[in-house]
Amino acid sequence: MFLLKLILRNSFRHKLRTVLTMFGVAIAILAFGLLRTVVDAWYAGVTASAANRLVTRNAISLNFYLPFAYKEKIRQVEGVSEVTYGNWFGGIYIEEKNFFANFAMDLKSYLKIYPEFVVPEKEKKALFSDRKGAAAGAKLAERFGWKIGDTVTLRGTIFPGNWDFTIRAIYKGRDKNTDETQFFFHWDYFNERMKTMKMGSGADTIGIYIITVTKPELAAEVSERVDKLFKNSMAETLTETEKAFQMSFVSMTEAILVAVQLVSFLVIFIILAVVTNTMAMTAHERIREYTVFRSLGFEPLFIFIMIAGESMFITIVGGALAIACTFPIVKVFSDYMSMFLPVFIVSSETIVLDVVISVAVGLLACIVPLWYTLKINIADGLRAIA
C-alpha cells in the first residue's frame, strides 16, 4: 500500500507533464485502434467466409458469365451438398452517392446456404411469394428509412432501365461481422426481364455459383472436380474457397492495407519515445531521491517498481481513456463509412492489442531511466543533494 501511494504521488508531482503524456498516449492508442479497425473492416468479408462454401466463376474474369445449365451439373458433383447462383446487379438508388451492393440471387437456396442472414419466417414467406420482392439488410434499411412494403427503384447500370422492387424482408446478421448493407432480389425476375429486353447474353447466364460441400476438408477436391467437369468448354470455370474469393478483392488494395498497418505501428513507436523521454526527465530530477533509497538498503527491485509503476500508471490510464473513446468514435464513423466498409466494428482482438500495447509501452519506457538510475554509484548520487 505504501508503494502504491508513493507511485501515485510521484506520478502527479508534475501534473501538467503527466496529464499531457497521458493524453499523448490516449491519442496514439486511439489512432492505433481506429487504424486496426479499418484493417479489420477491410478483411470482414474474408473473416466471415465459411470453410464449407466454394465460389465458381468464369475462369477468365468475373466480367464473363457462365451458362445457367451448369447448375445441375455442379449439383451432381460428388461432395456437393447445395448450389445457389446469382448475378451482381450494380443498380443505383436515386443517385450514385447512395451506392450499396445489390444482387439478383436464387433467394430460396441462397438463404439456405447463408444461415448468417436471419430473416423472420413470415417475411421469408412473403419474399418467396412475390417475384418482385427484395430483401435488404437492417443497416441498409435504417440508412434509407425503408420498411416492409416500401417500393424501391434501382436504376440499372450494367442492365439498363428502372427496376422496381418491394421490400418484403429485412435481414439481420447472426454474427457481428455479418454484412447488413446488402440488397437481394429474385434471379428469376431478373432473368425474365432480360428475356423481355432481348439482351442476348444477359438471359440464362450466371455470374457466380456458390457451392456448399459436405465436409470442409473436401473443398480442394470438389473445386478440382467442378473445374475438371467444364475443362475445354466454351466457358471454363475457376472454383475456389469463399475465403480465397474474398481475398482476391482484398489483394487489389494490399499496398494500401500494408501502409495503414505500418502507420499504426509507427504511431506506437512515436508514443514510446514520448513516454521514454518523460520518464527519463523524471528519473533525472529524482536521482537524489533514488540514491537515498539505495543508500538506506532498498534493493534495485524497489527502485524498478517505483519507476515502472509510474510509467505503467501513465500508459494504462492513457490506454483506458483511448479504449473508452474508441467505441463511440467507431460508431459515428460506421454511419459515414457503411458505403465502403459495411462491417465497421471494434473487435475484441483490437481491445486486447490496445491493452497489451499500453502495458508494453509502460515497461519499455522505464528501461532507459532505470538504467540511468542504477548505473550511477551512491557516492555520486549523494553529491547531487544540494
QUICOR-V210446 format. One record per residue. RES is the residue in one letter. SS is DSSP state (A for helix, B for strand, O for the rest). D_CENTER is the distance of its C-alpha to the mean C-alpha in Angstrom with 1 decimal. Layout:
res->(RES	RES)
ss->(SS	SS)
d_center->(D_CENTER	D_CENTER)
This chain:
res->(M	F	L	L	K	L	I	L	R	N	S	F	R	H	K	L	R	T	V	L	T	M	F	G	V	A	I	A	I	L	A	F	G	L	L	R	T	V	V	D	A	W	Y	A	G	V	T	A	S	A	A	N	R	L	V	T	R	N	A	I	S	L	N	F	Y	L	P	F	A	Y	K	E	K	I	R	Q	V	E	G	V	S	E	V	T	Y	G	N	W	F	G	G	I	Y	I	E	E	K	N	F	F	A	N	F	A	M	D	L	K	S	Y	L	K	I	Y	P	E	F	V	V	P	E	K	E	K	K	A	L	F	S	D	R	K	G	A	A	A	G	A	K	L	A	E	R	F	G	W	K	I	G	D	T	V	T	L	R	G	T	I	F	P	G	N	W	D	F	T	I	R	A	I	Y	K	G	R	D	K	N	T	D	E	T	Q	F	F	F	H	W	D	Y	F	N	E	R	M	K	T	M	K	M	G	S	G	A	D	T	I	G	I	Y	I	I	T	V	T	K	P	E	L	A	A	E	V	S	E	R	V	D	K	L	F	K	N	S	M	A	E	T	L	T	E	T	E	K	A	F	Q	M	S	F	V	S	M	T	E	A	I	L	V	A	V	Q	L	V	S	F	L	V	I	F	I	I	L	A	V	V	T	N	T	M	A	M	T	A	H	E	R	I	R	E	Y	T	V	F	R	S	L	G	F	E	P	L	F	I	F	I	M	I	A	G	E	S	M	F	I	T	I	V	G	G	A	L	A	I	A	C	T	F	P	I	V	K	V	F	S	D	Y	M	S	M	F	L	P	V	F	I	V	S	S	E	T	I	V	L	D	V	V	I	S	V	A	V	G	L	L	A	C	I	V	P	L	W	Y	T	L	K	I	N	I	A	D	G	L	R	A	I	A)
ss->(O	A	A	A	A	A	A	A	A	A	A	O	O	O	A	A	A	A	A	A	A	A	A	A	A	A	A	A	A	A	A	A	A	A	A	A	A	A	A	A	A	A	O	A	A	A	A	O	O	O	O	O	B	B	B	B	B	B	O	O	O	O	O	O	O	B	B	O	O	A	A	A	A	A	A	O	O	O	O	B	B	B	B	B	B	B	B	B	O	O	O	B	O	O	O	A	A	A	O	O	O	B	B	B	B	O	A	A	A	A	A	A	A	O	O	O	B	B	O	O	A	A	A	A	A	A	A	A	A	O	O	O	B	B	B	B	B	A	A	A	A	A	A	A	O	O	O	O	O	O	B	B	B	B	B	O	O	O	O	O	O	B	B	B	B	B	B	B	B	B	B	B	B	O	O	O	O	O	O	O	O	O	B	B	B	B	A	A	A	A	A	A	A	A	A	A	A	O	O	A	A	A	O	O	B	B	O	B	B	B	B	B	B	O	O	A	A	A	A	A	A	A	A	A	A	A	A	A	A	O	O	O	O	O	O	O	B	B	B	B	B	A	A	A	A	A	A	A	A	A	A	A	A	A	A	A	A	A	A	A	A	A	A	A	A	A	A	A	A	A	A	A	A	A	A	A	A	A	A	A	A	A	A	A	A	O	A	A	A	A	A	A	A	A	A	O	O	O	O	A	A	A	A	A	A	A	A	A	A	A	A	A	A	A	A	A	A	A	A	A	A	A	A	A	A	A	A	A	A	A	A	A	A	A	A	A	A	O	O	O	O	O	O	O	O	O	O	A	A	A	A	A	A	A	A	A	A	A	A	A	A	A	A	A	A	A	A	A	A	A	A	A	A	A	A	O	O	A	A	A	A	A	A	O	O	O)
d_center->(42.5	44.6	42.0	39.2	41.3	42.2	38.6	37.8	41.0	40.4	36.8	38.3	41.4	40.0	37.9	36.8	35.6	33.8	32.1	31.1	29.7	27.7	26.3	25.6	23.6	21.7	20.8	19.8	17.6	16.1	15.4	13.9	11.6	10.6	10.2	8.0	5.7	6.1	5.7	2.5	2.3	5.2	5.2	4.4	8.1	9.1	8.2	9.7	12.7	16.0	18.3	21.3	20.3	21.5	21.5	24.8	25.4	28.2	28.6	29.3	26.3	24.3	26.9	29.5	30.0	31.3	34.4	34.0	36.6	34.1	32.7	35.7	36.0	32.5	33.0	36.1	34.4	34.7	31.5	30.0	29.7	28.2	27.7	26.2	26.1	25.4	25.0	22.6	24.6	23.2	25.2	25.2	25.6	28.4	27.0	24.5	22.4	21.6	19.6	17.5	17.3	20.5	22.2	25.6	25.3	27.7	26.4	28.3	27.2	23.6	23.1	24.8	22.5	19.4	20.2	16.8	18.0	20.5	23.5	26.7	29.7	31.8	29.3	28.7	32.5	32.8	30.1	31.8	35.3	34.5	34.2	32.8	30.4	26.7	23.6	21.0	17.7	18.3	16.1	17.9	21.2	20.7	19.9	23.2	25.2	25.8	27.6	29.2	32.1	31.0	31.7	29.1	30.3	28.2	29.8	29.6	28.8	29.0	31.3	33.5	34.7	33.6	32.1	32.6	30.6	30.9	28.0	29.0	25.8	22.7	20.2	17.7	14.9	16.1	12.8	10.2	7.6	10.5	10.7	13.6	14.4	16.4	20.2	22.5	26.3	29.0	29.5	33.2	33.6	31.9	34.2	37.3	36.8	36.3	39.7	41.2	40.1	41.4	38.6	39.5	36.5	34.3	35.9	35.5	32.7	29.2	26.0	24.3	25.4	22.9	24.7	24.4	26.3	28.5	27.0	23.7	26.0	27.9	25.0	26.6	30.1	29.3	27.5	30.6	32.9	31.4	31.5	35.0	36.1	35.6	36.5	39.1	38.6	38.3	34.5	33.2	29.8	26.8	25.1	22.0	19.4	16.7	14.2	16.5	16.7	13.0	13.1	16.1	14.2	11.6	14.8	16.4	14.4	14.4	16.8	14.7	11.7	14.6	16.1	13.1	13.0	16.8	17.0	14.9	17.4	20.3	19.8	20.3	23.4	24.8	24.6	26.1	29.0	29.5	29.7	31.9	34.2	34.4	35.4	37.9	39.6	39.8	41.3	43.8	44.9	45.4	46.9	50.2	48.8	47.0	50.3	52.3	50.0	50.5	54.3	54.4	53.1	49.4	47.4	44.7	42.2	43.1	42.5	39.2	38.1	39.3	37.4	34.2	34.3	34.5	31.8	29.3	30.3	29.4	25.9	25.1	26.1	24.1	21.0	21.7	22.1	18.8	16.9	19.0	18.2	14.4	14.0	16.4	15.2	11.6	13.5	15.7	13.2	11.3	14.8	15.3	12.1	11.9	13.9	11.6	8.0	9.0	6.2	5.9	6.7	7.9	7.7	11.2	10.8	10.1	13.2	15.1	14.6	15.9	18.9	19.7	19.7	21.9	24.3	24.3	25.1	27.8	29.4	29.3	30.6	33.7	34.8	36.7	38.5	39.4	40.8	42.8	44.1	45.3	46.8	49.3	52.4	53.8	56.9	54.9	52.6	55.5	57.1	54.2	55.5	57.5)
